[in-house]
Amino acid sequence: MMYLMIAAGLFLLFVGGEALVRGSVSVARKLNISELVIGLTLVGFGTSVPELVTSLQAVGQGAVGISIGNVVGSNIANVLLVLAIAVILSPIIVHPNVIMRDGLFMLGATGLLCALIWFDQFSRISGFLMLAVLIGYLVLSIVLDQRRQDGTAQMHKEEGEVVDAQYGLVVGIVIAIAGLAGVVLGANLLVEGSVTLARQIGISETVIGLTIVAIGTSLPELATSVVAAFRKKADVALGNVIGSNLFNILGILGITALVQPFSVRGDASAEAMAGGEPVSLISSVDIGALVLSVALLFLFALTGRKLARWEGAVLLLGYVLYMGLTFDLIPVPAIFPNG
């Protein structure tokens, strides 16, 4: 039964997420909102809604490991899995402005996430500040893109254009609402099934969040990136991944902490205890994979200003190695005292 719940949850998250994005984009176009604004906001936020609802559901049920693991795992999967597949399908020419503006902002957000995990500071104040930073980034990006009309602006515009949605105002609203309902139901099924699975087979909820849940909630990003690659707009995949990672950190964790503050070390369960002391649910391996994914993205993007197929293969290999470490198929010594 739990496997059926997980499968149904993943299916509803994917279908619901796609419907929510397409319905919202269709409504925005009928309201004459520019493709640039659509790409920066609706596409980026829409593909992150499955992560948002899942994280809120998980924290609400006390499964903090699934919630934080979902965000960290999704960001790792976005670069090492989603972007890797897109690059293998179609190499990406990287515009310098994209990586130097949006990329550096993602780097800063990733550093902020690592600090929040290390110091365990997911309070309402932190949530408010993260949301404020996200809104500031969106406003600044829209203003700069409208003024400069450079490569970054073109990429954001193409992010909106790659979504095929022309349903009309009323139909678009209905599709968006139905999609949101599907995401909520899917997230509930996925969280309940994942918690049951973790307890029955003896794997921590955090590992389930980092893997099954994270990959499942990253399916909308994967679908968007694959479509963009086949349409020879592979640079959209890069923008989609950067935008999604920003929304995951600043938006999802920001909203989650604002609604219900949580601790990544406060759980007294077996998975969070070591020597009688609570430790971080996110291990040094997870932090290392997160940092390495961003570092590899910058390294490959800045050397040659192109993401080649072999670099995509390296990213994908990195994800395979990370999965091996996560499931203890590859031994690794403890590096940091927090886990």
Buried (B, 14 or more C-beta within 10 A) or exposed (E): EBEEBBBBBBBBBBBBBBBBBBBBBBBBBBEEBBBBBBBBBBBBBBBBBBBBBBBBBBBBBBBBBBBBBBBBBBBBBBBBBBBBBBBBBBBBEBBBBBBBBBBEBBBBBBEBBBEBBBEBBBBEEBBEBBBEBBEEBBEEBBEBBEEEEBBBBBBBBBBBBBBEBEBEEEBBBBBBEBBBBBBBBBBBBBBBBBBBBBEEEEBBBBBBBBBBBBBBBBBBBBBBBBBBBEBEBBBBBBBBBBBBBBBBBBBBBBBBBBBBBBBBBEBEEEBBEBEEEBBBBBBBBBBBBBBBBBEBBBEBBEEEBEBBEEBBEBBBEBBEBBBEBBEEEEEEEEEEEBB
